[in-house]
């Protein structure tokens, strides 16, 4: 609490601008009793709910805006991420404690209660501090008359242990499926989707491990790009004080646990722009395309859906080393700008444009030797890093997404040279976005043949990768590989003649 109070005065003015209030004097008195980290965490939850923001993008901006020190930034991160990750379970607990459906609680009060529940059940916060600051937060950001309601609900939650709450959830659930959804904080349809994907590999027994991995904070991964001037092992040794280790499945990858990635990057000795934060599944997806076969000098590659640019940077570094070049297309101009920033270190090999990937403009009248289609998808493979995605997506989203994925693939293959290779990638394990899409495509195009991506990843990966199933495609998993649940299929266009 002392660190939080020290930061309160620094953020008081910013808090007044963000929240308004009933007069300057009352605002100052209230903000002095609320830690700045809790205000930031509340704002992030509000951004996610009201503005469809991504928590991992909204959080850094809110932390900078409030000038939080490292300790308070860590607290704000844990509060926001934890409340979002466990929202389904906390909402059920709040319903039981309040004897009221969660939708009947004012949205501002819901978020205050979620933050309070996480402090009581998911952190080591003293019960009196969690309750008292939540009550003050309610008075600050919501209906002041509901402060007593918040106090009563949180005191009720704090009187039972996690084990007791899990028992109550199981007892009050309408079915085993409903109980599992609440207990694991996953919508039931998401559980069914990932269960189907695991069953397709003969690994249905891993479901609980996967759901647990979705709810665990991921280790931070870095990519040390080819041409960095240091190997990943050398970079890890140089950044050892940041906890860096050359571990994980990607041959470019480092893992740094809870250390500061910026500090590790600075200490790594890598050339500017050649070390970056990037999930190792993303690294492997790009490497699967570039290393599927030897590169001929002068090859032209296309990254069709490039934003925000992590895979593009890997492609650019590989292209520079092999004498190839990359055209990176991103439909949203603001995301195209992120791609430009991402590839600054390898800009000599990468041209960035912004067009709809289904239009001729995206291809610039060219044919390409290799194409990466990292298609828009449900994002169910990144629930560790974007926990809010599980509450934002719905089964009704899938028809439009799979239609778009198919349209992008058909247009991309029209611009792939005979003998060229395309990598179809999604950050989703949902079969409708993975094997169903690939199999439909292969049935519709006799000139296409799937390459054994499993063999390619087996050669590329740093150590043996445990891949389930018998399909030629690769499905990575957070519980098994420590990566996002990335799907990778490699497809060659054959010359019909």
N, C-alpha and C positions, 0 to 999 in steps of 0.2 A: 504493500500500500504506500510506503514512503516514496518509492520511485514514481508511482502514479500521481501522488499529490504534488511532487516536485514539477511534474509535467503539466499539471492542470493550469497554472497561471500562464504558461507559454501558449496554451491552446484556447484560453478563455475567449479571446476576441474572435478567433475563427469559429468557435462553437456558437457564439452569438449570431454570427452571420449565417451559419448553416441552419440554425433551428429557430431563430426569432425568439419569441417568448413574451411574457406579460410584463414588459418593462425592464429597463436596464438593471435596476437594483435587484429585482427578483432573479433575473438571469444570472447575474454574477454570484448571488448567494447559492443558486442551485448548481451551477457548473462547478463551484468549488467543492461540492460534495460528490461529484461524479468524475471518475477517472477519465482522462482523455482517450485512453484505449477503448473504453466501453462506448464512448460517443462515436469513435471511428467505426467500431464494429457494427453499431446500430446503423450508421449511415450506409455501410456496405450492404447490409441486409435490405435496407430500404432501396438502394440502387438496384439490387438484384430483382426485388419484387415489383417495384414501380417503373423501372426504366429498362428492364430486361438486360441489365449489365452482367458481364461475367465477373465473378468475384475476384479471380486472380488478376484481372485488369483494373477493376475498380479500387482494390485494396491499396496498391502502391500509391495511386494518386491521392487517396484520402489520407494516407500516412504522411505523405509530403505536405499536404495542405495543413495538417495539424502539427507539423514539425515534431513528430514523435521521436524520442530517442530509441536506441536499439531494444531496450527492455520493453518499453511500451509498444513498440512496433510488433514485437514477438507476441505480446499479450493480445493485441488487436487481431493479429493473424489467427491465433488459436481460437479466439472467441468467435470470429466470423466464420472461419472454415469449419470449426466444430459444430456450430449451430446449424449451418447449412447441410453438413454431411449427415448429421443425425436428426434432421428436421422431422422425418417421418415418425421416428420413435418418440421424440420429444412432444410432437403434436398429440400422439396418442396418450402419453402420460399427462399432458396438460388437460386433455379432455376428461380423463378419469378424475384428476384432482379438482377440476373446476365443475365437473358434472355439466359440461356444456360442449356442444360441437365446436370444433376449432374454427369453422367458417362463421360462427356466430360471435366470435371475438373480434373486436376492432383490429385491423391489420397492424396498426402501430403497437397496440398492446400485445398482439401475437408475437411480434419480433422481440419485444422486451422480455416476454416470458420465455421464448426460445433461448435467448442469451442467458437468462437467469438459470434455466434448467441445465444448460451446458455447464455453467459454473458449479452447480450443485452436484451433478452426476458425472461430468466428464473431466473436471479439473480438480485441483486441490485447493480451491478457493474456500475460505472459511464461510460457513453457512450464513452467519450474521452479515458478513460483508456482501455476499452475493445477493441476499434479500434486500438489505438496506439500499445498496447502490441501484438495484433494479427498481425499487420504489421511487427513488429520486430520478432515475432515468425516465420512468413513466410520467412523472410530474413535469419533466423537462420537454419531452417530445410528444406526449399523447394527452389524453383526457385526464386531468388531475384528479377528477372524481373517481377514476378507476384505480388510483394508487392503492386503496385498501383491498381491491380485488387482486391486484398483483401480489400484494403482501400475503394474503391468505392462500393463494394458489401455490406460491413458491414455498411457504412454510409447510404446506401439506406435502409437496414434493420432497422437501428436505428431510421429512420424518421417516422416509422409507429408503432402503438401500437399492442399488441397481438390481440385485437379484430379486428383491421383493417386487420391484416394478415390473420386471420381466415376467414374473409369475402372474401379476395382475393383468398384464397385456394378454398373456396366453389364455387366462380365464375369461376375459371379456371379448375375445375375438370371435368372429362368426365362423371361422374355419381355420384349418391349419395353414392354408395359403395366406389368409389375412394376418394371422399371427406372425408368420415368417416375414411378411412384408414390413410389418411394424417393428419387429425385433431387429431386423437387419437394416431398416431405414432405406428400403428399395421399393418402388412401386411394384405391384404384383406382376404387371405385364413385362417389366424389365427382368424380373427373376425368371419368368417363363422363357424369355428370349435367350438369356445367357445359358439357361439350363439346356435348351434345345441345341445351342452351339456346342456345349460341352458334350452332350450325348452324341453329336455327330462325330466327335473324336473318340468316343468310347471312354470319356472321362467324367461322366455325370457325378461321380463320387467327389469331385473337386468343387462342387457348387458352394458349399459353406466356406471353403478357403477363399474362393473368388470374392464372395460377398464381403468377407472380412477384409480382404485386401483393398476393396473399394473404399472401405471406411478407415483405412490407415493412411497417415501422412506419408507421401512418397519421398524417397531419397532424391535429392537434387542431382541430376545428371548433366555433365558437360560434354560437348563434342570438341575434340582437338582435330581440326581439319587438316587434310593432307596439304603440305606446304607450310605448315605452321612454324617450321624450324626446330621443333622438338617433337619427340614421340609422345604418345599418351603416357607411357611409363615415366619418361623424363619430366613431363609436366606434373604428374602426380607427385613425384619426388620433390620437385621445386615448391609445390603447394601443399606439402605435407602438414604444415601448421594449420591449414584450413580443413584438415581431415580428408584430403583428396586421396583416392585410391584408384588405380587403373583396374576397375572391376566392372562387371556387367557384360552383357552379350555382345555389344558393339565393339569392333576393334578400334573405333575412334573415341570410346567413351571413358569418362571418369565419373566417379560417384563421390559426393562430398557430404552426405548425411545432412546434418543441421547447420553446417558452416555457411559462411557468407559467400555466395557464388561470385560476386564481383571481386572480393578479395582473392579468391582462388584463381580467378582468371588473370588478375594483375600479377599474381605470384608465379603463374605457370611458365612464364618465359616464352609463350607463344606470340607470334607476330600479331600485331593489332588486327582485329577482325577475324582471326583464325581460331579463337576459342569462344564458345558460346554455350548458354544454357539450352539444352535440347534433350528431350526424352530419347532413350536409346532405341526404342521401337521405331521412332521417326528416323533416326540415323540408319537403321537397318533397312528400312523401306527404300530410302534413296540409294543405298549401296547395292541393294538387290538389282536395281536397274543398271547402275553403272558397271557392275562387276558380273553381270549375267554372262558376258562373253568379252573377249579382248576388244579394246577400243581402237578404231582406225583413226589416224589423224585426219582432221577436217570434218569429223562427224558433227551433225547438227542435232541438238537435243531440245525438247520442249517440256517445260513444267507448266501444265495447262491451268491448274488451280493453285497458284503459287503462294498466296497469302497464308501465314504471315512471313514465310521465307526461310524457315529452318531447313527444310529439305532442299530448297533452291541453293542455299549456301553450300551444302554438301555436294550437290551436282556441280556447282561452279568450281569448287576446289578440285574435284575429280576431273572436270573438263580441262582446267588449266594444266594439270599434270599430264594429261594425255593428248593435248592438242585439239580438243573439241571446243564447242561453244554452245551456249544455252540461251534460249528465248524463254522468258518467264512471263506468264500472263496471269493477271488477277482481275476479276470482274469489278471489284470495288476499288475505286481510286485511293481511298485512305488506306486500304490494306496493301495496295500496290506500293504505296510509299513505305510501308513497313518492310516490304520485300527489298526495296532499294537500300534501306538502312541495313538490312540483314546481310546483304552481299557486298558491302563496301570493301571488304578485304579481297574479294575475288571479282570485282566489278569489271575487270578487263575481259572476263569470259562470259558475262551475263548482260543481256538486254532485257529490260523490264517494260512491259506494255500493259494496258488495261482495257480489256474487251470481254464481252460475253464469250465463254468458251465454246458456245454452239454456233458462233458467227465466223465467217471467213476471215474477218479482221484479226481474230486471235492468232491466226496462223501466218499472216503476212504473205500469203501466196506461196508458202514454202511446203516442202515435204521434209519429214524428220526421221532420223535413224533410231532415236529412242524418245519415247514420250512417257511422262509421269502424269497419271490422272489421279491425284489425291482428292477424291470427289467430296463435295459437301455431303454430310451424313448426319445421323442422329447424335454422334459423339458419345455413345454409350461406352466406348472404350477408354474414355478419359475421366471417369467419375472420381478418381482419386484427386485429380487436379482441378476439376470443374464439378464439384459436388452438386451444384444447383441444376445441372443438366438433367438429372434424374427427375426433377420436379417440373421441368420446363417442357420436356418432350412428351409426346403422346403417340399411341399407335396410329392415330389418324394422320400423323405427319409422314408416315412411311410411304404411302403411294406417291405423293409428290416428289419425295426424295429419290425413290428408286426410278421414277420416270426421268428425273433430271440426270441421274447417274447413267442411265441407258443412253440418253441423248448425247451426253458428253462423250461417252465411249464411242458411239457410232461416228461422230464427227472427228474424233481423234484418229480413229483407224483409217478414215478417208485421207488423212494427212501423214500416215506412217508408210515409209517406203517398203516395198516387198523385201522381206528378210529382216525388217526392223522389229524392235521389241517394245512393247508397252507394259508398264507396271500399273496395275489398278490397285489402289490403296484406299482403305477407309479406316478411320479410327472408331470402328464399331465391330462387334462380333455378331451382330444380328444377321441371321442367315439370309433374310430378304435383301440385305445390302451387300452380302458377300457371295457365298456360293450360288445362291439363286440367281443373282445378277450375272455372274460369270457364266453359269451353265446356260442361261437364256441367250446370252451373247454368242456363245460357241455354237449353239444349235442354229442360230440365225445366219451365221457367217462361215461357210465351209472353207474359206481361205484363212481362218484363224485356228491356231493350235496352242494349247497351253503348255508352257515350259515348266519343268520341275523346279519351282521356287524353293521347295524344301531342300533340294540338293545345293542350290545356290547359297541359301542362308547357312546351310551346314558348312560350306566352304568359307564363307565370309566371317561368320561369328567367331568371337575370340575363343570360346570353348564350346564343348558339345551342348547343343540346344535341344531340349526335350520337347519334341513336336508330336502332338497326338494325331490320330486319324490316318487316313490313307490318301487323301486328296493331294494334288500337286501344289496347292496353295498353302500358305503359312498363316496360322492364326497365333499371334503372340498374346500372352496373358499377364496381368499384373501379379497374380499369385504364383505363377510358375516361372516367369522370366524377369520380373521386376520392371516391366515396361507397361506402357499403355496397351490396351487390347487392340493392337494394330493387325489388320488383315492385308496380305500381300499376295497378289496373283500376277504372274508374268505370262504374257501372251505374245506370240510371234505371228506376223502377217506373212503368209506364204504367197509366192508368185503363182497365180492361177494358171499361167501358161506352162 
